[in-house]
Amino acid sequence: MEPTIAGLTASLLTLFDLDRTFYVPARVQSKLALRAWWWGFILANGLAAAALYAIFKDIEALRGMNPVLKAIVIGISYLTLIRAKFTTFNIQGREVPFGLESLYEGAKNFVYKRINSIAKAARFSETTQLATSENLMALATRARLSIEQDALLAAEDKRKSKAWVLSVLQDANTSEEDRRAALADFILSGQRSGE
């Protein structure tokens, strides 16, 4: 039971990180591949946390803790445990720490590149479609409304985003097509290009 709780905790944290990192439109051509990378990485992190629970459950600092709380603590701190150096090797007179961090970071970068590639292709398609379907002023109006209606933006972020929309509209050195694309991307993802 406790390894499952550790795994679910780590999986939830991984889901939050993926959601914070990637904007993926609802319409994706490679939906099956995206789901496989996305949920596979979440599952792998959950399994890693469950395995780390089995390894670290009896350490002195956690010994007197409630088993469920111990599982949650290990699930929350699994990345710290992965980054821990288990031993040090002496190679050519230098001490080289050894742990799972390199393996984890390599796997994460590998998965994130694949998710990013799928997300970028979907975002390009979505952005292009919106940018070609509306004129510059209509996109600017939608962008300003998007800013005003965003309950998660602080007042300072709203001010900066409105200033950015105005700068896009006034940028005489950029083609109208590129300005429409920048505004469409902002409307869809909330990200300001060129910053």
C-alpha positions as CSV (number, residue, x, y, z in Angstrom):
1,M,0.0,0.0,0.0
2,E,2.7,2.5,1.0
3,P,4.8,2.1,-2.2
4,T,1.6,2.8,-4.2
5,I,1.1,6.0,-2.2
6,A,4.7,7.1,-2.8
7,G,4.2,6.3,-6.5
8,L,0.9,8.2,-6.8
9,T,2.4,11.2,-5.0
10,A,5.4,11.3,-7.4
11,S,3.1,10.7,-10.4
12,L,0.9,13.7,-9.4
13,L,4.0,15.9,-9.1
14,T,5.2,14.8,-12.5
15,L,1.8,15.5,-14.0
16,F,1.9,19.1,-12.5
17,D,5.4,19.6,-13.9
18,L,4.3,18.4,-17.4
19,D,1.3,20.6,-17.3
20,R,3.3,23.6,-16.2
21,T,6.0,23.0,-18.9
22,F,3.9,22.3,-22.0
23,Y,0.9,23.9,-23.7
24,V,-0.6,21.2,-25.9
25,P,-3.6,22.1,-28.0
26,A,-6.7,19.8,-27.9
27,R,-6.2,18.8,-31.5
28,V,-3.0,16.9,-32.0
29,Q,-2.1,14.8,-35.0
30,S,0.1,12.4,-32.9
31,K,-2.3,12.0,-30.0
32,L,-1.3,8.4,-29.4
33,A,2.4,9.2,-29.3
34,L,1.8,12.2,-27.1
35,R,-0.2,10.2,-24.6
36,A,2.4,7.4,-24.6
37,W,5.2,9.8,-23.8
38,W,3.2,11.9,-21.3
39,W,1.6,9.1,-19.3
40,G,4.6,6.8,-19.7
41,F,6.8,9.4,-18.1
42,I,4.3,9.8,-15.3
43,L,4.2,6.1,-14.7
44,A,8.0,5.8,-14.8
45,N,8.3,8.4,-12.1
46,G,5.6,6.7,-10.0
47,L,7.4,3.4,-10.3
48,A,10.8,5.1,-9.4
49,A,9.2,6.6,-6.3
50,A,7.7,3.2,-5.3
51,A,11.1,1.6,-5.7
52,L,12.8,4.4,-3.7
53,Y,10.2,3.8,-1.0
54,A,11.3,0.2,-0.7
55,I,15.0,1.4,-0.5
56,F,14.6,4.3,1.9
57,K,11.6,3.3,4.1
58,D,13.8,2.1,7.0
59,I,16.2,5.0,7.2
60,E,16.6,6.5,10.7
61,A,15.0,9.8,9.9
62,L,11.8,8.1,8.8
63,R,11.7,5.2,11.2
64,G,9.1,6.5,13.7
65,M,6.8,8.1,11.1
66,N,3.3,6.9,10.2
67,P,3.7,4.6,7.2
68,V,1.3,6.6,5.0
69,L,3.0,9.9,5.9
70,K,6.3,8.2,5.2
71,A,5.1,7.2,1.7
72,I,3.9,10.7,1.0
73,V,7.2,12.2,2.2
74,I,9.2,9.8,0.0
75,G,6.9,10.5,-3.0
76,I,7.3,14.2,-2.6
77,S,11.1,14.0,-2.2
78,Y,11.8,11.2,-4.8
79,L,13.7,13.7,-7.0
80,T,15.9,14.6,-4.1
81,L,16.5,10.9,-3.5
82,I,17.3,10.4,-7.2
83,R,19.8,13.2,-7.1
84,A,21.5,11.8,-4.0
85,K,25.0,10.5,-4.6
86,F,25.3,6.9,-3.4
87,T,29.0,6.5,-3.6
88,T,32.1,8.2,-4.9
89,F,34.6,6.6,-7.3
90,N,38.2,7.5,-7.4
91,I,39.1,7.9,-11.1
92,Q,42.6,9.1,-12.1
93,G,43.0,10.7,-8.7
94,R,39.7,12.6,-8.8
95,E,36.7,11.7,-6.7
96,V,33.6,11.3,-9.0
97,P,30.2,11.1,-7.3
98,F,27.8,8.4,-8.5
99,G,24.1,8.5,-8.4
100,L,21.0,8.2,-10.5
101,E,20.7,11.9,-11.4
102,S,22.4,11.6,-14.8
103,L,20.2,8.7,-15.8
104,Y,17.0,10.5,-14.6
105,E,18.0,13.9,-16.3
106,G,18.8,12.0,-19.5
107,A,15.5,10.2,-19.5
108,K,13.6,13.4,-18.7
109,N,15.3,15.4,-21.5
110,F,14.6,12.5,-23.9
111,V,10.9,12.4,-23.1
112,Y,10.5,16.2,-22.9
113,K,12.0,16.6,-26.4
114,R,9.5,14.2,-27.9
115,I,6.6,15.8,-26.1
116,N,7.8,19.3,-27.2
117,S,8.1,18.2,-30.8
118,I,4.5,16.9,-30.8
119,A,3.2,20.0,-29.0
120,K,5.1,22.4,-31.3
121,A,3.6,20.8,-34.4
122,A,0.1,21.1,-32.9
123,R,0.6,24.7,-31.7
124,F,1.9,25.7,-35.2
125,S,-1.1,24.3,-36.9
126,E,-3.5,25.8,-34.3
127,T,-1.7,29.2,-34.4
128,T,-1.6,29.3,-38.2
129,Q,-5.3,28.5,-38.5
130,L,-6.3,31.3,-36.0
131,A,-3.8,33.8,-37.5
132,T,-5.2,33.4,-41.0
133,S,-8.9,33.3,-40.0
134,E,-8.9,36.8,-38.3
135,N,-7.5,40.2,-39.1
136,L,-4.9,42.0,-37.0
137,M,-7.4,44.2,-35.1
138,A,-9.7,41.3,-34.3
139,L,-6.8,39.3,-32.9
140,A,-5.7,42.3,-30.8
141,T,-9.2,42.7,-29.4
142,R,-9.2,39.0,-28.5
143,A,-5.8,39.2,-27.0
144,R,-6.8,42.2,-24.8
145,L,-10.0,40.4,-23.7
146,S,-7.9,37.3,-22.9
147,I,-5.7,39.3,-20.7
148,E,-8.6,41.0,-18.9
149,Q,-10.5,37.7,-18.4
150,D,-7.5,35.8,-17.1
151,A,-8.1,35.3,-13.4
152,L,-4.6,33.9,-12.8
153,L,-2.7,37.0,-14.1
154,A,-1.6,39.5,-11.5
155,A,-2.2,43.2,-12.2
156,E,1.5,43.7,-13.2
157,D,1.4,40.7,-15.6
158,K,-1.8,42.1,-17.1
159,R,-0.1,45.5,-17.6
160,K,3.0,43.9,-19.2
161,S,0.8,41.7,-21.5
162,K,-1.2,44.7,-22.7
163,A,1.9,46.7,-23.3
164,W,3.2,43.7,-25.3
165,V,0.0,43.5,-27.4
166,L,0.4,47.3,-28.2
167,S,4.0,46.8,-29.1
168,V,3.0,44.0,-31.5
169,L,0.4,46.3,-33.1
170,Q,2.8,49.2,-33.5
171,D,5.8,47.1,-34.8
172,A,6.3,48.5,-38.3
173,N,9.4,46.3,-38.9
174,T,7.4,43.1,-38.7
175,S,5.0,41.9,-41.4
176,E,1.3,41.8,-40.6
177,E,1.3,38.0,-41.0
178,D,3.9,37.7,-38.3
179,R,2.1,40.1,-36.0
180,R,-1.1,38.1,-36.5
181,A,0.8,34.9,-35.7
182,A,2.3,36.4,-32.5
183,L,-1.1,37.5,-31.3
184,A,-2.8,34.2,-32.2
185,D,-0.1,32.3,-30.3
186,F,-0.6,34.6,-27.3
187,I,-4.4,34.1,-27.4
188,L,-4.0,30.3,-27.5
189,S,-1.1,29.7,-25.2
190,G,-0.8,32.9,-23.1
191,Q,2.9,33.2,-24.0
192,R,4.4,36.4,-25.4
193,S,6.8,35.8,-28.2
194,G,9.9,37.8,-28.6
195,E,10.5,38.2,-24.8
